[in-house]
Amino acid sequence: MKSWWIRTADNAMALELRDIPIPQPGPGQVCIRIRAASLNRGEFIAGHGLHTAATARPAGFEAAGEVTALGAGVTRWKLGDRVMGRCDGAFAEHGCMNAEEVFAAPPRLTWEQAAATTVVFLTVYEALMAHGRLAAGETMLVTGISSGVGVASLQVGKALGARVIGTSGSLEKLERLKALGLDVALHTRAPDFVPAVMQATQNQGVDLVVNTVGGSVFAACIEAMGFQARLAMVGYVDGQVDASIDLGALHSKRLQLFGVSNKMRNMAHRIAAAKALERDLLPMLADGRVTPLVDQVFALDDLPAAQQCMQSNQHLGKLVVRVD
């Protein structure tokens, strides 16, 4: 079968297409015929600790497809089930998943939408619900709101009844996001949004910040936060992982700062997160309150073009590879 592999070369991610045997499920796993797989930015950024220069690995984190084989001990799923979930080596024709991290793909979602669900909405679940505790009537600021996590944060935030402020360097993307409910659109990539945020909140500041941009806007995020506000540190699109902290603001405003990352998580953590998402957020995807936003779909053979599209930052939401 076809399978894309990835390695670090000259401080960039190099892709190669290989022909490998169809994988067989181990104990506690299911094997699926992959119908679609989603791109995630962290996999294609060198230096984020996902890869070493000398090591190649199957590319892809998540997929959707039909169950074709069951490993020992799997009783929840049956052959032919339409599923989605984490899948190491997702950019391939077949793949294996841990059965306890598999979700039933809601019938209303296309293969492409189902493939774009798991990783981004697990991140959003932790940022907004598990740790962010976003409530109806609160205000959330999302920096880099046109990213996959940013768009999903907007959708879930509106479903929870929150007011959403978002920043982006693209006016066109902000206009498109207004149709999804974006309340305040701030056209900027710079850390200059604090006055506009304070004006929009009557100088109260926001209740939750989702920072997908990185260290370049971190200090501004702290300044824009209100009393007992929370900040989710999600990503580093700007490549800046260092930032100063205003300890006075942290202390006086009783702020809570936390990170959302897949690093250092063991299987028990992953299974617990999957169960929580299935309980609290999957119903929103099933009944239509939230729908993954897929910007473009590429053929499996065109994964390098999809990678280039992601690196050009022209997309809104998710990029997906379709596996025919």
VEXDREN-771113 format. One line per 5 residues: their letters; for each residue x, y, z of C-alpha. Coordinates in nm, 2 decimals, decimal comma. Each point is the difference from the previous one (the first is absolute). Example, Ala and Ser with C-alpha at 12.3 -4.5 7.8 and 13.67 -1.06 7.14 Angstrom:
REM VEXDREN-771113
AS	1,23/-0,45/0,78  0,14/0,34/-0,07
//
This chain:
REM VEXDREN-771113
MKSWW	0,00/0,00/0,00  0,10/0,37/-0,04  0,13/0,17/0,31  0,17/0,34/0,05  0,30/0,02/0,23
IRTAD	0,16/0,32/0,14  0,35/0,09/0,13  0,19/0,32/0,09  0,25/0,11/-0,27  0,18/0,33/-0,01
NAMAL	-0,23/0,14/0,27  -0,30/-0,08/-0,21  -0,25/-0,29/-0,02  0,06/-0,23/-0,29  -0,27/-0,24/-0,12
ELRDI	0,04/-0,33/-0,19  -0,26/-0,24/-0,13  0,06/-0,36/0,07  -0,16/-0,33/-0,08  -0,05/-0,20/0,32
PIPQP	-0,21/-0,30/0,11  -0,35/0,06/0,13  0,03/0,02/0,38  -0,17/-0,26/0,23  -0,17/0,10/0,33
GPGQV	0,17/-0,09/0,32  -0,18/-0,07/0,32  -0,24/0,28/0,08  0,02/0,15/-0,34  -0,22/0,04/-0,31
CIRIR	0,12/0,02/-0,36  -0,19/0,23/-0,24  -0,01/0,06/-0,37  0,09/0,37/0,01  -0,23/0,23/-0,20
AASLN	0,14/0,34/0,11  0,28/0,13/0,22  0,05/0,35/0,14  0,32/0,22/0,01  0,12/0,13/0,33
RGEFI	0,25/0,29/0,00  0,23/-0,13/0,28  0,09/-0,31/-0,21  0,15/0,22/-0,27  0,20/0,24/0,21
AGHGL	0,36/-0,10/0,06  0,13/0,05/0,35  -0,33/-0,07/0,18  0,14/-0,32/0,15  -0,21/-0,24/-0,21
HTAAT	0,28/-0,14/-0,20  0,38/-0,04/0,00  0,22/0,06/-0,30  0,09/-0,36/-0,03  -0,34/-0,16/0,04
ARPAG	-0,28/-0,03/-0,26  -0,35/-0,09/0,11  -0,34/-0,05/-0,16  -0,16/0,34/-0,05  -0,34/0,10/0,13
FEAAG	-0,18/0,02/0,34  -0,37/-0,06/-0,07  -0,24/-0,16/-0,25  -0,35/-0,12/-0,07  -0,11/-0,32/-0,17
EVTAL	-0,16/-0,34/0,03  0,10/-0,27/0,24  0,16/-0,29/-0,19  0,16/-0,21/0,28  -0,02/-0,04/0,37
GAGVT	0,28/-0,07/0,24  -0,03/-0,24/0,30  -0,23/0,13/0,27  -0,19/0,26/-0,20  -0,37/-0,04/0,05
RWKLG	-0,14/0,35/-0,05  0,06/0,03/-0,37  -0,10/-0,23/-0,29  0,11/-0,04/-0,36  -0,14/0,28/-0,22
DRVMG	-0,05/0,25/0,28  0,05/0,36/-0,12  0,26/0,14/0,24  0,25/0,29/0,06  0,29/0,05/0,24
RCDGA	0,37/0,02/0,06  0,19/-0,21/-0,25  0,38/0,00/-0,02  0,09/-0,02/-0,36  -0,33/0,15/-0,12
FAEHG	0,12/0,11/-0,34  -0,04/-0,36/-0,14  -0,26/-0,23/-0,14  -0,03/-0,20/0,32  0,08/0,07/0,37
CMNAE	-0,04/-0,12/0,36  -0,16/0,18/0,29  -0,02/-0,07/0,37  -0,36/-0,12/0,04  -0,05/0,21/0,32
EVFAA	0,09/0,32/-0,19  -0,24/-0,07/-0,29  -0,32/0,19/-0,05  -0,31/-0,08/-0,20  0,00/0,25/-0,29
PPRLT	-0,33/0,20/0,01  -0,21/-0,09/-0,30  -0,04/0,37/-0,09  0,37/0,05/-0,05  0,18/-0,08/-0,33
WEQAA	0,32/-0,21/0,01  0,20/0,32/-0,04  -0,18/0,17/0,29  0,03/-0,31/0,22  0,37/-0,02/-0,07
ATTVV	0,04/0,37/0,11  -0,16/-0,06/0,33  0,20/-0,19/0,26  0,33/0,19/0,06  -0,14/0,35/-0,03
FLTVY	-0,31/-0,06/0,21  0,20/-0,18/0,27  0,21/0,31/0,02  -0,30/0,23/0,01  -0,17/-0,22/0,26
EALMA	0,29/0,04/0,24  0,05/0,37/-0,08  -0,36/0,11/0,03  -0,18/-0,26/0,21  0,22/-0,22/0,22
HGRLA	0,24/0,27/0,11  -0,13/0,32/-0,15  -0,35/-0,04/0,16  -0,15/0,23/-0,26  -0,36/0,08/0,10
AGETM	-0,30/0,17/-0,17  0,03/0,37/0,01  0,38/0,01/0,03  0,24/0,15/-0,25  0,28/-0,19/-0,17
LVTGI	0,30/0,13/-0,20  0,15/-0,22/-0,26  0,33/0,11/-0,16  0,05/-0,14/-0,35  -0,36/-0,09/-0,02
SSGVG	0,02/-0,12/-0,36  0,20/-0,31/0,09  -0,16/-0,34/0,04  0,00/0,04/0,38  -0,11/0,36/-0,03
VASLQ	-0,31/-0,07/-0,22  -0,10/-0,30/0,22  0,04/0,22/0,31  -0,23/0,25/-0,16  -0,26/-0,26/-0,08
VGKAL	0,01/-0,17/0,35  0,01/0,34/0,17  -0,32/0,11/-0,17  -0,17/-0,33/0,07  0,08/0,05/0,37
GARVI	-0,16/0,35/-0,02  0,32/0,21/0,03  0,09/0,32/-0,18  0,31/-0,05/-0,22  0,27/0,25/-0,10
GTSGS	0,26/-0,11/-0,26  0,32/0,12/-0,16  0,13/-0,08/-0,35  0,23/0,16/-0,25  -0,26/-0,06/-0,27
LEKLE	-0,31/0,22/-0,05  -0,15/-0,25/-0,24  0,02/-0,28/0,26  -0,14/0,22/0,27  -0,30/0,08/-0,23
RLKAL	-0,06/-0,37/-0,06  0,01/-0,07/0,38  -0,26/0,26/0,07  -0,24/-0,23/-0,17  0,09/-0,26/0,26
GLDVA	-0,09/0,24/0,28  0,33/0,19/0,06  -0,11/0,30/0,21  0,31/0,22/-0,01  0,25/-0,03/-0,29
LHTRA	0,34/0,16/0,06  0,22/0,02/-0,31  0,35/-0,04/0,13  0,29/-0,24/0,05  0,17/0,24/0,24
PDFVP	-0,03/0,02/0,38  -0,20/0,33/-0,04  -0,35/-0,13/0,06  -0,03/0,09/0,37  -0,18/0,34/-0,04
AVMQA	-0,26/-0,15/-0,23  -0,06/-0,30/0,23  -0,04/0,23/0,30  -0,24/0,22/-0,19  -0,20/-0,30/-0,11
TQNQG	-0,03/-0,12/0,36  -0,07/0,33/0,17  0,35/-0,01/0,15  -0,07/-0,32/0,18  0,23/-0,22/-0,21
VDLVV	-0,08/-0,35/-0,13  -0,08/-0,31/0,21  0,20/-0,25/-0,22  0,29/0,04/-0,24  0,09/-0,27/-0,25
NTVGG	0,35/0,08/-0,13  0,08/-0,19/-0,32  0,26/0,26/-0,11  0,28/-0,03/0,26  0,23/0,21/0,20
SVFAA	-0,02/0,32/-0,22  -0,35/0,07/0,13  0,02/-0,16/0,35  0,05/0,32/0,19  -0,29/0,17/-0,18
CIEAM	-0,22/-0,30/0,08  0,08/0,04/0,37  -0,08/0,37/-0,02  -0,33/-0,07/-0,17  -0,12/-0,24/0,27
GFQAR	-0,25/0,09/0,26  -0,04/-0,10/0,37  0,04/-0,38/0,05  0,04/-0,05/-0,37  0,16/-0,31/-0,15
LAMVG	0,26/-0,04/-0,28  0,05/-0,31/-0,21  0,35/-0,01/-0,17  -0,06/-0,21/-0,31  0,25/0,06/-0,27
YVDGQ	0,30/0,19/-0,13  -0,07/0,10/-0,36  0,24/0,29/0,05  0,28/-0,24/0,11  0,05/0,20/0,32
VDASI	-0,01/-0,22/0,30  0,14/0,25/0,25  -0,20/0,29/0,16  0,01/0,22/0,30  -0,28/-0,02/0,26
DLGAL	-0,14/0,29/0,19  0,00/-0,15/0,35  -0,19/0,30/0,13  -0,29/-0,06/-0,23  0,01/-0,38/0,06
HSKRL	-0,02/0,07/0,37  -0,25/0,29/0,02  -0,24/-0,14/-0,26  0,02/-0,35/0,14  0,07/-0,14/-0,35
QLFGV	0,03/-0,37/-0,09  0,24/-0,10/-0,28  0,02/-0,35/-0,14  0,14/-0,19/-0,30  -0,18/-0,23/-0,25
SNKMR	0,23/-0,25/-0,16  0,03/-0,36/-0,10  0,36/-0,02/0,12  0,07/-0,21/0,31  -0,35/-0,15/0,00
NMAHR	-0,02/-0,38/0,06  -0,27/-0,23/-0,13  -0,21/0,03/0,32  -0,01/0,38/-0,05  -0,10/-0,04/-0,36
IAAAK	-0,28/-0,24/0,07  -0,14/0,22/0,28  0,00/0,30/-0,24  -0,17/-0,21/-0,27  -0,28/-0,10/0,24
ALERD	-0,05/0,35/0,12  -0,03/0,13/-0,36  -0,24/-0,27/-0,09  -0,22/0,09/0,30  0,01/0,38/-0,01
LLPML	0,09/0,12/-0,36  -0,09/-0,28/-0,24  -0,38/0,06/0,04  0,06/0,35/-0,14  0,16/-0,15/-0,31
ADGRV	-0,28/-0,26/-0,03  -0,29/0,25/0,03  0,14/0,28/-0,22  0,09/0,26/0,26  0,36/-0,04/-0,12
TPLVD	0,13/-0,10/-0,34  0,37/-0,04/-0,09  0,11/0,26/-0,26  0,19/-0,16/-0,28  0,17/0,25/-0,23
QVFAL	0,16/-0,22/-0,27  0,01/-0,37/-0,08  0,31/-0,16/-0,17  0,05/-0,34/-0,15  0,23/-0,24/0,19
DDLPA	0,27/0,03/-0,26  -0,01/0,38/0,04  0,09/0,02/0,37  0,32/0,21/-0,08  -0,23/0,26/-0,16
AQQCM	-0,22/-0,01/0,31  0,30/0,05/0,22  0,11/0,31/-0,21  -0,35/0,14/0,02  0,01/-0,03/0,38
QSNQH	0,34/0,17/0,02  -0,13/0,29/-0,22  -0,27/0,07/0,26  -0,26/0,06/-0,26  -0,26/-0,24/0,13
LGKLV	-0,29/0,05/0,25  -0,07/-0,29/0,22  0,13/-0,35/-0,09  0,18/-0,15/-0,30  -0,09/-0,37/-0,08
VRVD	0,14/-0,28/-0,21  -0,26/-0,22/-0,16  0,09/-0,37/-0,05  -0,19/-0,16/-0,28
//
